[in-house]
Amino acid sequence: MQQFLPEQERATRILASVDRVSKQTGRSKAQVALAWLRHREVPVISIIGARKIGQLEDNLESLTLALDQDQLRLLDAASDIQLGFPYDFYRQEMVRGLVYGGLRDKIIT
C-alpha cells in the first residue's frame, strides 16, 4: 500500500532539500523555508506560528537570506506536485498488467 502514498515521499524530498540548503547556507530550516516562499513566482503570504521570542527572531532572520538559483531549483524540484490518481495509478506495473491482461508489451509497440 505504500506505493499509493506519494505525499509522504514528496514530504521526505522537500525536507531533505530544505535540510541540504540549510547546511549550505548555515541557516535554520525555518529560515530556508520562509525565504523559499518569499522567492516564489506566485505570491505567498507566510503565517509565522512562533510560540517563543527565539522562534520569532529566527523566522524574521529569513528576511536577510537570499537563495541562489541552484538552491531555488533544488527546492522547487523537490516540491514538484505529482499528478496522482488516476494518472499515477495507471503507470504502476501491477495495474498495467491487470488492464491489459498481461499483454501490454504485445499490444503497445
Summary of the structure (lengths in Angstrom):
residues: 109
radius of gyration: 19.7
end to end distance: 30.1
largest distance: 64.7
contacts: 243
relative contact order: 0.14
helix: 65%
strand: 0%
